[in-house]
Amino acid sequence: MEPTSVTPWSLASRDRSLAGALVALLRQSFTVLAPKDAAGRLDLKDDRTREAVDRLVDRFLGYVRRADGLEATETRSAVWSLLRDWDRRAAQAREADEPLYYQRTNKDQAALLKRSGQPGEGWLVADSMRSVEPNVAVEVQEPQEEVHRGEDQT
């Protein structure tokens, strides 16, 4: 049962989904970023990479603009904030000569993304894009049936 409606264009939805969508977009668009341990390969200081990412972001924002023109500017800002953070973390990983994974498979790995409850640095990426109420304990009881023997139920 859904306690609230699903609101795909809400700010909360963008906060939950933009980071994961951005990672998926870049991994699918650039072969060098596809492997699970390749998040550290993003280098926006490289002119060719920056130009290619810029074109991809512009194309993505074209879809946002068509869906809701008022959101395009804020979405651009959010995307580039994420990209700058990714670039910073990738540079740190390269400097330390360690891989930057997209997701942790063990607690000692540096990862760009993290799930709720995972410690350490990383973009929190939800398993669901919708808001749900906290769990509530419910005790289910069998319905009480009245037995009327021999009485007409009409």
C-alpha positions as CSV (number, residue, x, y, z in Angstrom):
1,M,0.0,0.0,0.0
2,E,1.3,3.4,-0.9
3,P,0.9,6.0,1.9
4,T,1.9,8.9,-0.4
5,S,1.7,9.6,-4.1
6,V,4.7,9.2,-6.3
7,T,6.0,12.5,-7.4
8,P,8.7,12.0,-10.1
9,W,9.4,15.7,-10.7
10,S,9.8,16.7,-7.0
11,L,13.0,18.0,-5.6
12,A,13.2,15.0,-3.3
13,S,13.0,12.7,-6.3
14,R,15.8,14.6,-8.0
15,D,17.9,14.4,-4.9
16,R,17.4,10.6,-4.7
17,S,17.9,9.9,-8.4
18,L,20.2,12.4,-10.1
19,A,23.5,10.9,-8.8
20,G,22.7,7.4,-9.8
21,A,21.4,8.5,-13.2
22,L,24.5,10.6,-13.8
23,V,26.8,7.7,-13.0
24,A,24.7,5.4,-15.3
25,L,24.8,7.9,-18.1
26,L,28.5,8.4,-18.0
27,R,29.3,4.7,-17.6
28,Q,27.1,3.8,-20.6
29,S,28.5,6.7,-22.7
30,F,32.3,6.3,-22.0
31,T,33.8,2.8,-22.3
32,V,36.7,3.8,-20.1
33,L,34.3,4.5,-17.2
34,A,32.3,1.3,-17.6
35,P,34.2,-1.2,-15.3
36,K,33.1,-1.4,-11.7
37,D,36.5,0.0,-10.5
38,A,36.8,2.8,-13.1
39,A,35.2,5.7,-11.3
40,G,38.7,7.1,-10.7
41,R,39.3,7.5,-14.4
42,L,37.1,10.6,-14.7
43,D,39.4,13.6,-15.3
44,L,37.6,16.8,-16.1
45,K,41.0,18.6,-16.4
46,D,41.5,16.7,-19.6
47,D,40.1,19.0,-22.3
48,R,38.7,16.2,-24.5
49,T,37.0,14.5,-21.6
50,R,35.6,17.8,-20.3
51,E,34.2,18.7,-23.8
52,A,32.7,15.2,-24.2
53,V,31.1,15.3,-20.7
54,D,29.8,18.9,-21.4
55,R,28.1,17.8,-24.6
56,L,26.5,14.8,-22.9
57,V,25.3,17.0,-20.0
58,D,23.9,19.5,-22.5
59,R,22.0,16.7,-24.3
60,F,20.7,15.4,-21.0
61,L,19.6,18.9,-19.9
62,G,17.7,19.2,-23.2
63,Y,15.4,16.4,-22.0
64,V,15.0,18.2,-18.6
65,R,14.2,21.4,-20.3
66,R,11.5,19.8,-22.5
67,A,9.9,18.1,-19.4
68,D,10.1,21.2,-17.2
69,G,11.9,24.3,-18.4
70,L,12.0,25.8,-14.9
71,E,14.1,22.9,-13.6
72,A,16.9,23.0,-16.2
73,T,19.0,25.7,-14.5
74,E,18.9,24.0,-11.0
75,T,19.5,20.6,-12.5
76,R,22.5,21.9,-14.5
77,S,23.9,23.3,-11.2
78,A,23.3,20.0,-9.4
79,V,24.8,17.9,-12.2
80,W,28.0,20.0,-12.3
81,S,28.2,20.0,-8.5
82,L,28.2,16.2,-8.6
83,L,30.7,16.1,-11.5
84,R,33.1,18.4,-9.6
85,D,32.9,16.2,-6.6
86,W,33.4,13.0,-8.7
87,D,36.4,14.6,-10.3
88,R,37.9,15.6,-6.9
89,R,37.4,12.1,-5.6
90,A,38.8,10.5,-8.8
91,A,41.9,12.7,-8.6
92,Q,42.5,11.7,-4.9
93,A,42.2,8.0,-5.9
94,R,44.7,8.5,-8.8
95,E,47.1,10.3,-6.5
96,A,46.9,7.5,-3.9
97,D,47.2,5.0,-6.8
98,E,44.1,3.2,-5.6
99,P,40.9,2.4,-7.6
100,L,37.7,4.3,-7.0
101,Y,34.8,1.9,-7.3
102,Y,31.3,2.8,-8.1
103,Q,29.9,0.6,-5.3
104,R,31.6,-1.0,-2.3
105,T,31.8,-4.8,-2.3
106,N,33.8,-4.7,0.9
107,K,34.2,-2.1,3.6
108,D,37.7,-1.1,2.8
109,Q,37.0,0.0,-0.8
110,A,36.7,3.7,-1.7
111,A,33.4,4.1,-3.6
112,L,31.6,6.9,-5.4
113,L,28.2,5.7,-4.4
114,K,26.8,4.3,-1.1
115,R,23.6,2.8,0.1
116,S,21.7,3.9,3.1
117,G,23.5,2.8,6.3
118,Q,26.9,2.4,4.6
119,P,29.6,4.4,6.4
120,G,32.2,6.6,4.7
121,E,32.2,9.1,1.9
122,G,29.9,8.6,-1.1
123,W,26.8,9.8,-2.8
124,L,23.7,8.3,-1.1
125,V,21.8,6.5,-3.8
126,A,18.4,5.1,-2.8
127,D,17.0,1.8,-3.8
128,S,13.7,3.6,-4.5
129,M,12.8,7.0,-5.8
130,R,9.6,7.4,-3.8
131,S,9.1,8.6,-0.3
132,V,7.6,6.1,2.1
133,E,6.5,6.3,5.7
134,P,8.5,4.6,8.4
135,N,7.5,1.0,9.3
136,V,4.6,0.6,11.6
137,A,3.9,-2.5,13.7
138,V,0.5,-3.9,12.9
139,E,-1.2,-6.9,14.7
140,V,-3.5,-8.8,12.4
141,Q,-6.5,-10.4,14.2
142,E,-8.9,-12.8,12.7
143,P,-12.4,-11.2,12.2
144,Q,-14.9,-12.0,14.9
145,E,-17.8,-13.9,13.3
146,E,-21.2,-14.0,15.0
147,V,-22.8,-17.4,14.7
148,H,-26.5,-17.3,14.5
149,R,-27.8,-20.9,14.6
150,G,-31.2,-21.4,13.3
151,E,-32.0,-17.7,12.9
152,D,-33.1,-16.3,9.6
153,Q,-30.5,-13.9,8.3
154,T,-32.9,-11.9,6.1
